[in-house]
Amino acid sequence: MTFDELRRENCVPRKGKAHQLDAARARELLALLPGWEFGKDQASIHKRYAFPDFVRALAFLNAVGWIAEQQNHHPDVELGWGRCHVAFSTHDVGGLSLNDFICAARTEALFG
């Protein structure tokens, strides 16, 4: 799978351990996302974005929020002056699912 293929995917409801990605597949998908990292115990992925001011960071966050609503998959976010931290995990599977990487790719495409 390529970055463009990943960002064109759509999230679907995923519940239960059967939808949790194994470590090898998660590493493979993470490699498509520049600057993204695993969180604790590889149960989430995250990235901190930098901006020249608060207004641009807020605009970015609003765009991420729009994507999250469209995909029905919502990140944990932290906003501050000139920065926005975005983290995805799928609580319903107890770790990472394909939805996390789809939304991360869409988030990355916004910034790029």
PyMOL CGO cylinders between C-alpha atoms (Angstrom):
from pymol import cmd
from pymol.cgo import CYLINDER

trace = [
    CYLINDER, 0.00, 0.00, 0.00, 1.17, 3.54, -0.74, 0.3, 1, 1, 1, 1, 1, 1,
    CYLINDER, 1.17, 3.54, -0.74, 0.51, 6.75, 1.17, 0.3, 1, 1, 1, 1, 1, 1,
    CYLINDER, 0.51, 6.75, 1.17, -1.99, 7.91, -1.47, 0.3, 1, 1, 1, 1, 1, 1,
    CYLINDER, -1.99, 7.91, -1.47, -3.86, 4.61, -1.36, 0.3, 1, 1, 1, 1, 1, 1,
    CYLINDER, -3.86, 4.61, -1.36, -4.03, 4.81, 2.43, 0.3, 1, 1, 1, 1, 1, 1,
    CYLINDER, -4.03, 4.81, 2.43, -5.37, 8.37, 2.50, 0.3, 1, 1, 1, 1, 1, 1,
    CYLINDER, -5.37, 8.37, 2.50, -8.07, 7.49, -0.06, 0.3, 1, 1, 1, 1, 1, 1,
    CYLINDER, -8.07, 7.49, -0.06, -9.44, 4.68, 2.13, 0.3, 1, 1, 1, 1, 1, 1,
    CYLINDER, -9.44, 4.68, 2.13, -12.47, 5.33, 4.32, 0.3, 1, 1, 1, 1, 1, 1,
    CYLINDER, -12.47, 5.33, 4.32, -12.92, 4.32, 7.92, 0.3, 1, 1, 1, 1, 1, 1,
    CYLINDER, -12.92, 4.32, 7.92, -15.45, 1.65, 8.79, 0.3, 1, 1, 1, 1, 1, 1,
    CYLINDER, -15.45, 1.65, 8.79, -16.65, 0.61, 12.25, 0.3, 1, 1, 1, 1, 1, 1,
    CYLINDER, -16.65, 0.61, 12.25, -14.12, -1.73, 13.83, 0.3, 1, 1, 1, 1, 1, 1,
    CYLINDER, -14.12, -1.73, 13.83, -14.77, -3.44, 17.16, 0.3, 1, 1, 1, 1, 1, 1,
    CYLINDER, -14.77, -3.44, 17.16, -12.98, -6.22, 18.95, 0.3, 1, 1, 1, 1, 1, 1,
    CYLINDER, -12.98, -6.22, 18.95, -9.48, -7.63, 18.93, 0.3, 1, 1, 1, 1, 1, 1,
    CYLINDER, -9.48, -7.63, 18.93, -9.99, -9.14, 15.47, 0.3, 1, 1, 1, 1, 1, 1,
    CYLINDER, -9.99, -9.14, 15.47, -9.56, -5.63, 14.01, 0.3, 1, 1, 1, 1, 1, 1,
    CYLINDER, -9.56, -5.63, 14.01, -6.44, -4.79, 16.00, 0.3, 1, 1, 1, 1, 1, 1,
    CYLINDER, -6.44, -4.79, 16.00, -3.35, -4.59, 13.76, 0.3, 1, 1, 1, 1, 1, 1,
    CYLINDER, -3.35, -4.59, 13.76, -0.39, -6.78, 14.59, 0.3, 1, 1, 1, 1, 1, 1,
    CYLINDER, -0.39, -6.78, 14.59, 2.94, -5.08, 15.25, 0.3, 1, 1, 1, 1, 1, 1,
    CYLINDER, 2.94, -5.08, 15.25, 4.43, -5.90, 11.84, 0.3, 1, 1, 1, 1, 1, 1,
    CYLINDER, 4.43, -5.90, 11.84, 1.48, -4.44, 9.92, 0.3, 1, 1, 1, 1, 1, 1,
    CYLINDER, 1.48, -4.44, 9.92, 1.42, -1.36, 12.17, 0.3, 1, 1, 1, 1, 1, 1,
    CYLINDER, 1.42, -1.36, 12.17, 5.15, -0.74, 11.51, 0.3, 1, 1, 1, 1, 1, 1,
    CYLINDER, 5.15, -0.74, 11.51, 4.57, -1.17, 7.78, 0.3, 1, 1, 1, 1, 1, 1,
    CYLINDER, 4.57, -1.17, 7.78, 1.80, 1.43, 7.77, 0.3, 1, 1, 1, 1, 1, 1,
    CYLINDER, 1.80, 1.43, 7.77, 3.66, 3.80, 10.09, 0.3, 1, 1, 1, 1, 1, 1,
    CYLINDER, 3.66, 3.80, 10.09, 6.53, 3.87, 7.61, 0.3, 1, 1, 1, 1, 1, 1,
    CYLINDER, 6.53, 3.87, 7.61, 4.15, 5.57, 5.14, 0.3, 1, 1, 1, 1, 1, 1,
    CYLINDER, 4.15, 5.57, 5.14, 3.57, 8.48, 7.53, 0.3, 1, 1, 1, 1, 1, 1,
    CYLINDER, 3.57, 8.48, 7.53, 6.54, 10.87, 7.80, 0.3, 1, 1, 1, 1, 1, 1,
    CYLINDER, 6.54, 10.87, 7.80, 7.21, 12.04, 11.34, 0.3, 1, 1, 1, 1, 1, 1,
    CYLINDER, 7.21, 12.04, 11.34, 4.51, 9.91, 12.96, 0.3, 1, 1, 1, 1, 1, 1,
    CYLINDER, 4.51, 9.91, 12.96, 5.54, 7.76, 15.92, 0.3, 1, 1, 1, 1, 1, 1,
    CYLINDER, 5.54, 7.76, 15.92, 4.11, 5.03, 18.08, 0.3, 1, 1, 1, 1, 1, 1,
    CYLINDER, 4.11, 5.03, 18.08, 2.81, 5.96, 21.51, 0.3, 1, 1, 1, 1, 1, 1,
    CYLINDER, 2.81, 5.96, 21.51, 3.14, 3.85, 24.63, 0.3, 1, 1, 1, 1, 1, 1,
    CYLINDER, 3.14, 3.85, 24.63, 3.04, 0.12, 24.02, 0.3, 1, 1, 1, 1, 1, 1,
    CYLINDER, 3.04, 0.12, 24.02, 2.38, 0.79, 20.32, 0.3, 1, 1, 1, 1, 1, 1,
    CYLINDER, 2.38, 0.79, 20.32, -1.31, 1.32, 21.18, 0.3, 1, 1, 1, 1, 1, 1,
    CYLINDER, -1.31, 1.32, 21.18, -1.49, 4.72, 19.45, 0.3, 1, 1, 1, 1, 1, 1,
    CYLINDER, -1.49, 4.72, 19.45, 0.26, 6.83, 16.82, 0.3, 1, 1, 1, 1, 1, 1,
    CYLINDER, 0.26, 6.83, 16.82, 0.95, 10.54, 17.12, 0.3, 1, 1, 1, 1, 1, 1,
    CYLINDER, 0.95, 10.54, 17.12, 2.64, 13.57, 15.59, 0.3, 1, 1, 1, 1, 1, 1,
    CYLINDER, 2.64, 13.57, 15.59, 3.28, 17.15, 16.68, 0.3, 1, 1, 1, 1, 1, 1,
    CYLINDER, 3.28, 17.15, 16.68, 2.83, 19.77, 13.95, 0.3, 1, 1, 1, 1, 1, 1,
    CYLINDER, 2.83, 19.77, 13.95, 4.46, 23.21, 14.13, 0.3, 1, 1, 1, 1, 1, 1,
    CYLINDER, 4.46, 23.21, 14.13, 2.97, 26.47, 12.82, 0.3, 1, 1, 1, 1, 1, 1,
    CYLINDER, 2.97, 26.47, 12.82, 4.13, 30.10, 12.73, 0.3, 1, 1, 1, 1, 1, 1,
    CYLINDER, 4.13, 30.10, 12.73, 1.21, 31.26, 14.91, 0.3, 1, 1, 1, 1, 1, 1,
    CYLINDER, 1.21, 31.26, 14.91, -1.90, 30.25, 16.83, 0.3, 1, 1, 1, 1, 1, 1,
    CYLINDER, -1.90, 30.25, 16.83, -4.38, 31.04, 14.06, 0.3, 1, 1, 1, 1, 1, 1,
    CYLINDER, -4.38, 31.04, 14.06, -2.78, 28.59, 11.62, 0.3, 1, 1, 1, 1, 1, 1,
    CYLINDER, -2.78, 28.59, 11.62, -2.54, 25.88, 14.27, 0.3, 1, 1, 1, 1, 1, 1,
    CYLINDER, -2.54, 25.88, 14.27, -6.23, 26.39, 15.06, 0.3, 1, 1, 1, 1, 1, 1,
    CYLINDER, -6.23, 26.39, 15.06, -7.19, 26.29, 11.37, 0.3, 1, 1, 1, 1, 1, 1,
    CYLINDER, -7.19, 26.29, 11.37, -5.30, 23.01, 11.02, 0.3, 1, 1, 1, 1, 1, 1,
    CYLINDER, -5.30, 23.01, 11.02, -7.06, 21.59, 14.07, 0.3, 1, 1, 1, 1, 1, 1,
    CYLINDER, -7.06, 21.59, 14.07, -10.46, 22.60, 12.66, 0.3, 1, 1, 1, 1, 1, 1,
    CYLINDER, -10.46, 22.60, 12.66, -9.63, 20.82, 9.39, 0.3, 1, 1, 1, 1, 1, 1,
    CYLINDER, -9.63, 20.82, 9.39, -8.54, 17.71, 11.32, 0.3, 1, 1, 1, 1, 1, 1,
    CYLINDER, -8.54, 17.71, 11.32, -11.83, 17.88, 13.20, 0.3, 1, 1, 1, 1, 1, 1,
    CYLINDER, -11.83, 17.88, 13.20, -13.77, 18.01, 9.96, 0.3, 1, 1, 1, 1, 1, 1,
    CYLINDER, -13.77, 18.01, 9.96, -11.96, 14.90, 8.69, 0.3, 1, 1, 1, 1, 1, 1,
    CYLINDER, -11.96, 14.90, 8.69, -12.61, 13.14, 11.99, 0.3, 1, 1, 1, 1, 1, 1,
    CYLINDER, -12.61, 13.14, 11.99, -16.33, 13.85, 11.73, 0.3, 1, 1, 1, 1, 1, 1,
    CYLINDER, -16.33, 13.85, 11.73, -16.46, 12.70, 8.11, 0.3, 1, 1, 1, 1, 1, 1,
    CYLINDER, -16.46, 12.70, 8.11, -14.68, 9.44, 8.99, 0.3, 1, 1, 1, 1, 1, 1,
    CYLINDER, -14.68, 9.44, 8.99, -16.35, 9.02, 12.40, 0.3, 1, 1, 1, 1, 1, 1,
    CYLINDER, -16.35, 9.02, 12.40, -12.92, 8.41, 13.90, 0.3, 1, 1, 1, 1, 1, 1,
    CYLINDER, -12.92, 8.41, 13.90, -11.74, 11.04, 16.35, 0.3, 1, 1, 1, 1, 1, 1,
    CYLINDER, -11.74, 11.04, 16.35, -8.20, 11.80, 17.54, 0.3, 1, 1, 1, 1, 1, 1,
    CYLINDER, -8.20, 11.80, 17.54, -6.93, 13.08, 20.83, 0.3, 1, 1, 1, 1, 1, 1,
    CYLINDER, -6.93, 13.08, 20.83, -5.57, 16.57, 20.17, 0.3, 1, 1, 1, 1, 1, 1,
    CYLINDER, -5.57, 16.57, 20.17, -3.62, 19.23, 21.99, 0.3, 1, 1, 1, 1, 1, 1,
    CYLINDER, -3.62, 19.23, 21.99, -3.50, 22.79, 20.69, 0.3, 1, 1, 1, 1, 1, 1,
    CYLINDER, -3.50, 22.79, 20.69, -1.15, 25.57, 21.72, 0.3, 1, 1, 1, 1, 1, 1,
    CYLINDER, -1.15, 25.57, 21.72, 0.50, 28.63, 20.27, 0.3, 1, 1, 1, 1, 1, 1,
    CYLINDER, 0.50, 28.63, 20.27, 2.16, 27.45, 17.06, 0.3, 1, 1, 1, 1, 1, 1,
    CYLINDER, 2.16, 27.45, 17.06, 1.58, 23.74, 17.65, 0.3, 1, 1, 1, 1, 1, 1,
    CYLINDER, 1.58, 23.74, 17.65, -0.97, 20.98, 17.32, 0.3, 1, 1, 1, 1, 1, 1,
    CYLINDER, -0.97, 20.98, 17.32, -0.41, 17.46, 18.61, 0.3, 1, 1, 1, 1, 1, 1,
    CYLINDER, -0.41, 17.46, 18.61, -2.60, 14.74, 17.05, 0.3, 1, 1, 1, 1, 1, 1,
    CYLINDER, -2.60, 14.74, 17.05, -2.89, 11.15, 18.31, 0.3, 1, 1, 1, 1, 1, 1,
    CYLINDER, -2.89, 11.15, 18.31, -5.00, 8.28, 17.01, 0.3, 1, 1, 1, 1, 1, 1,
    CYLINDER, -5.00, 8.28, 17.01, -5.96, 4.94, 18.52, 0.3, 1, 1, 1, 1, 1, 1,
    CYLINDER, -5.96, 4.94, 18.52, -9.02, 2.74, 18.26, 0.3, 1, 1, 1, 1, 1, 1,
    CYLINDER, -9.02, 2.74, 18.26, -10.44, 2.23, 21.73, 0.3, 1, 1, 1, 1, 1, 1,
    CYLINDER, -10.44, 2.23, 21.73, -12.97, -0.32, 20.46, 0.3, 1, 1, 1, 1, 1, 1,
    CYLINDER, -12.97, -0.32, 20.46, -10.15, -2.69, 19.41, 0.3, 1, 1, 1, 1, 1, 1,
    CYLINDER, -10.15, -2.69, 19.41, -7.84, -1.92, 22.33, 0.3, 1, 1, 1, 1, 1, 1,
    CYLINDER, -7.84, -1.92, 22.33, -5.01, -0.54, 20.20, 0.3, 1, 1, 1, 1, 1, 1,
    CYLINDER, -5.01, -0.54, 20.20, -4.38, 0.32, 16.58, 0.3, 1, 1, 1, 1, 1, 1,
    CYLINDER, -4.38, 0.32, 16.58, -6.66, -0.39, 13.64, 0.3, 1, 1, 1, 1, 1, 1,
    CYLINDER, -6.66, -0.39, 13.64, -6.51, 0.54, 9.98, 0.3, 1, 1, 1, 1, 1, 1,
    CYLINDER, -6.51, 0.54, 9.98, -8.77, 3.53, 10.79, 0.3, 1, 1, 1, 1, 1, 1,
    CYLINDER, -8.77, 3.53, 10.79, -5.94, 5.16, 12.77, 0.3, 1, 1, 1, 1, 1, 1,
    CYLINDER, -5.94, 5.16, 12.77, -3.60, 5.06, 9.80, 0.3, 1, 1, 1, 1, 1, 1,
    CYLINDER, -3.60, 5.06, 9.80, -6.27, 6.22, 7.35, 0.3, 1, 1, 1, 1, 1, 1,
    CYLINDER, -6.27, 6.22, 7.35, -6.99, 9.29, 9.46, 0.3, 1, 1, 1, 1, 1, 1,
    CYLINDER, -6.99, 9.29, 9.46, -3.30, 9.94, 10.10, 0.3, 1, 1, 1, 1, 1, 1,
    CYLINDER, -3.30, 9.94, 10.10, -2.66, 9.86, 6.34, 0.3, 1, 1, 1, 1, 1, 1,
    CYLINDER, -2.66, 9.86, 6.34, -5.53, 12.29, 5.75, 0.3, 1, 1, 1, 1, 1, 1,
    CYLINDER, -5.53, 12.29, 5.75, -4.15, 14.54, 8.51, 0.3, 1, 1, 1, 1, 1, 1,
    CYLINDER, -4.15, 14.54, 8.51, -0.68, 14.38, 6.96, 0.3, 1, 1, 1, 1, 1, 1,
    CYLINDER, -0.68, 14.38, 6.96, -2.09, 15.28, 3.53, 0.3, 1, 1, 1, 1, 1, 1,
    CYLINDER, -2.09, 15.28, 3.53, -3.62, 18.44, 5.08, 0.3, 1, 1, 1, 1, 1, 1,
    CYLINDER, -3.62, 18.44, 5.08, -0.24, 19.57, 6.33, 0.3, 1, 1, 1, 1, 1, 1,
    CYLINDER, -0.24, 19.57, 6.33, 1.66, 18.63, 3.18, 0.3, 1, 1, 1, 1, 1, 1,
]
cmd.load_cgo(trace, "trace")
